[in-house]
Amino acid sequence: MADHAPQKVDPSIGRGFQWTAENAELAKAIVAKYPEGRQQSAAMPLLDLAQRQFGDQNGGHAWLPVPVIEYVADYLGMPYIRLYEVASFYTMYNLNPVGVHHVQLCGTTPCWLKGADEVMRACKDMGLEKGKTTEDGLFTLTEVECLGACVNAPMVQINDDFYEDLTYDTTKAVLEALKKGEQPKPGPQVDRQFAAPQGGPTTLTDMVK
């Protein structure tokens, strides 16, 4: 697992952060889902909203500088340290600057048994290094635990998209497309519908017809 602790960055980054008009309305709607007196339960979705907004405002580099976490804590009326405990526990929150494309490679047993080492090799050959961001700022590579697509192992999550049934070649193809500014098709990279059998149905074929 990559180190999730915050590194030393310019403390002024993120200072002055506040919701956009659209996100201010969305934040209100999120908080309104919780009973009176339980508004702090909105901590996780609001951290996610803040991270996405900060990324949109900073060239796609979605992460949570301290001033942004402080803003959300003040918004919810809770101590900063309590919100920091949430942000530092879940790897979905980035406490350090990340690339435009955050490549999260599953390192749990099913993916390794199905060839995650080849996926890692493809990432390395494309210039990605675990726990670091490429010099051009495009990619950050993080090794994570189970992402819940074991049937379609090995896989990576890149931002909000899953890329599954990967090989060395298909991993490189996905990364090369992203590097060109293209959007590769997410999901299985083989002839498979979601988690269905590869090549199509293998049982109850008469019902399919």
C-alpha positions as CSV (number, residue, x, y, z in Angstrom):
1,M,0.0,0.0,0.0
2,A,1.2,3.5,-0.8
3,D,1.7,5.8,2.2
4,H,-1.5,7.7,2.8
5,A,0.0,10.3,5.2
6,P,0.2,13.9,3.9
7,Q,3.5,15.1,2.7
8,K,4.9,18.6,3.1
9,V,3.2,20.9,0.6
10,D,2.7,24.6,0.4
11,P,0.3,25.4,3.3
12,S,-1.3,28.2,1.2
13,I,-2.6,25.7,-1.4
14,G,-6.4,25.6,-1.1
15,R,-6.6,28.7,1.0
16,G,-9.7,30.7,0.2
17,F,-11.6,27.6,-1.0
18,Q,-15.4,27.8,-0.9
19,W,-18.2,26.1,-2.6
20,T,-19.2,27.1,-6.1
21,A,-22.8,28.3,-6.4
22,E,-23.8,24.9,-7.8
23,N,-22.0,22.9,-5.1
24,A,-23.3,25.1,-2.4
25,E,-26.8,24.0,-3.3
26,L,-25.6,20.4,-3.6
27,A,-24.0,20.6,-0.2
28,K,-27.2,21.9,1.4
29,A,-29.1,19.0,-0.2
30,I,-26.6,16.5,1.1
31,V,-26.8,17.8,4.7
32,A,-30.6,17.9,4.5
33,K,-30.6,14.1,4.1
34,Y,-29.6,13.7,7.8
35,P,-31.8,14.3,10.9
36,E,-31.5,17.5,12.8
37,G,-28.4,17.4,15.0
38,R,-26.8,14.7,12.8
39,Q,-25.5,17.0,10.1
40,Q,-21.9,15.9,10.7
41,S,-22.9,12.6,9.2
42,A,-22.5,14.3,5.9
43,A,-18.7,14.4,6.4
44,M,-17.9,11.8,3.8
45,P,-20.0,13.0,0.8
46,L,-18.9,16.6,1.5
47,L,-15.2,15.6,1.5
48,D,-15.8,13.9,-1.8
49,L,-17.6,16.9,-3.2
50,A,-14.8,19.2,-2.0
51,Q,-12.1,17.0,-3.5
52,R,-13.9,16.9,-6.9
53,Q,-14.4,20.7,-6.9
54,F,-10.8,21.3,-6.0
55,G,-9.7,19.0,-8.8
56,D,-12.0,20.7,-11.3
57,Q,-10.5,24.1,-10.3
58,N,-6.9,22.8,-10.5
59,G,-6.5,21.1,-13.8
60,G,-7.9,17.8,-12.7
61,H,-5.6,17.3,-9.7
62,A,-8.2,16.1,-7.2
63,W,-6.9,16.1,-3.6
64,L,-7.7,17.7,-0.2
65,P,-5.2,20.3,1.1
66,V,-5.5,21.2,4.7
67,P,-7.4,24.5,4.1
68,V,-10.1,22.6,2.1
69,I,-10.6,20.1,4.9
70,E,-10.8,23.0,7.4
71,Y,-13.4,24.6,5.2
72,V,-15.6,21.5,5.2
73,A,-15.1,21.1,9.0
74,D,-16.2,24.7,9.6
75,Y,-19.2,24.1,7.2
76,L,-20.3,21.2,9.3
77,G,-19.4,22.8,12.7
78,M,-17.0,20.1,13.7
79,P,-13.3,20.2,14.8
80,Y,-10.8,19.9,12.0
81,I,-9.1,16.9,13.7
82,R,-12.3,14.8,13.5
83,L,-12.7,15.4,9.8
84,Y,-9.0,14.8,9.2
85,E,-9.4,11.4,10.9
86,V,-12.0,10.5,8.3
87,A,-10.0,11.8,5.4
88,S,-6.8,10.0,6.5
89,F,-8.6,6.7,7.1
90,Y,-10.2,6.3,3.7
91,T,-8.0,6.0,0.6
92,M,-10.7,7.5,-1.6
93,Y,-9.5,10.9,-0.2
94,N,-6.2,12.1,-1.5
95,L,-4.1,13.9,1.1
96,N,-1.3,14.6,-1.4
97,P,-1.4,16.1,-4.9
98,V,-2.2,13.4,-7.5
99,G,-2.1,13.3,-11.2
100,V,-4.9,14.1,-13.6
101,H,-5.4,10.3,-13.9
102,H,-5.2,8.5,-10.5
103,V,-4.3,4.9,-11.3
104,Q,-5.3,2.6,-8.4
105,L,-4.0,-0.9,-9.0
106,C,-5.6,-3.7,-7.0
107,G,-3.0,-5.7,-5.2
108,T,-5.2,-8.2,-3.4
109,T,-4.8,-12.0,-3.9
110,P,-7.3,-12.6,-6.8
111,C,-5.8,-9.9,-8.9
112,W,-2.2,-11.0,-8.3
113,L,-3.2,-14.6,-9.1
114,K,-4.7,-13.4,-12.4
115,G,-1.7,-11.3,-13.4
116,A,-1.6,-8.0,-11.6
117,D,2.2,-8.2,-11.7
118,E,1.9,-7.8,-15.5
119,V,-0.4,-4.8,-15.0
120,M,2.2,-3.3,-12.7
121,R,5.0,-4.0,-15.2
122,A,3.0,-2.2,-17.9
123,C,2.5,0.8,-15.6
124,K,6.3,0.9,-14.9
125,D,7.1,0.7,-18.6
126,M,4.8,3.7,-19.1
127,G,6.9,5.7,-16.6
128,L,4.6,5.2,-13.6
129,E,6.1,4.5,-10.2
130,K,4.1,3.3,-7.2
131,G,3.3,6.1,-4.8
132,K,4.5,8.9,-7.2
133,T,3.2,11.2,-9.8
134,T,4.8,11.3,-13.3
135,E,6.8,14.5,-14.2
136,D,4.1,15.6,-16.6
137,G,1.5,15.5,-13.8
138,L,-0.7,13.1,-15.8
139,F,-0.5,9.9,-13.7
140,T,-0.3,8.9,-10.1
141,L,0.1,5.2,-9.4
142,T,-1.3,3.8,-6.1
143,E,-1.5,0.2,-5.0
144,V,-4.8,-0.4,-3.2
145,E,-6.7,-3.3,-1.6
146,C,-9.7,-5.1,-3.1
147,L,-11.8,-2.9,-5.4
148,G,-14.6,-5.5,-5.7
149,A,-14.1,-6.7,-9.2
150,C,-12.5,-10.1,-8.4
151,V,-14.3,-12.0,-11.1
152,N,-12.8,-9.7,-13.7
153,A,-9.3,-9.6,-12.2
154,P,-6.8,-8.1,-12.7
155,M,-8.1,-4.6,-12.7
156,V,-7.4,-1.0,-12.0
157,Q,-9.5,2.0,-11.1
158,I,-8.6,5.2,-12.9
159,N,-10.5,8.1,-11.3
160,D,-14.1,6.9,-11.4
161,D,-13.7,4.2,-14.0
162,F,-12.9,0.5,-13.6
163,Y,-10.7,-1.3,-16.3
164,E,-11.0,-5.0,-15.9
165,D,-9.6,-8.3,-17.4
166,L,-6.4,-6.5,-18.0
167,T,-3.2,-7.8,-19.6
168,Y,0.2,-6.1,-20.1
169,D,-0.9,-5.0,-23.6
170,T,-4.4,-3.7,-22.7
171,T,-3.0,-1.9,-19.7
172,K,-0.6,0.0,-21.9
173,A,-3.3,0.7,-24.4
174,V,-5.5,2.3,-21.8
175,L,-2.7,4.4,-20.4
176,E,-1.5,5.5,-23.9
177,A,-5.1,6.5,-24.8
178,L,-5.4,8.6,-21.6
179,K,-2.0,10.2,-22.3
180,K,-3.3,11.2,-25.8
181,G,-6.4,12.8,-24.2
182,E,-8.7,10.1,-25.3
183,Q,-11.2,8.2,-23.2
184,P,-10.8,4.4,-23.4
185,K,-13.8,2.3,-22.9
186,P,-14.1,1.3,-19.2
187,G,-15.2,-2.1,-17.9
188,P,-13.9,-5.5,-19.1
189,Q,-11.2,-5.3,-21.8
190,V,-12.3,-8.7,-23.2
191,D,-15.5,-10.1,-24.8
192,R,-17.6,-10.0,-21.6
193,Q,-20.7,-8.2,-20.4
194,F,-20.0,-6.9,-17.0
195,A,-19.1,-10.1,-14.9
196,A,-20.9,-12.5,-17.2
197,P,-18.9,-15.5,-18.7
198,Q,-16.4,-14.5,-21.3
199,G,-17.7,-15.0,-24.9
200,G,-21.4,-14.9,-23.8
201,P,-23.8,-17.2,-21.9
202,T,-22.8,-20.7,-21.2
203,T,-26.0,-22.0,-19.5
204,L,-29.7,-21.6,-20.2
205,T,-28.9,-20.6,-23.8
206,D,-32.5,-21.5,-24.9
207,M,-33.8,-18.9,-22.5
208,V,-31.5,-16.3,-24.0
209,K,-32.8,-17.0,-27.4
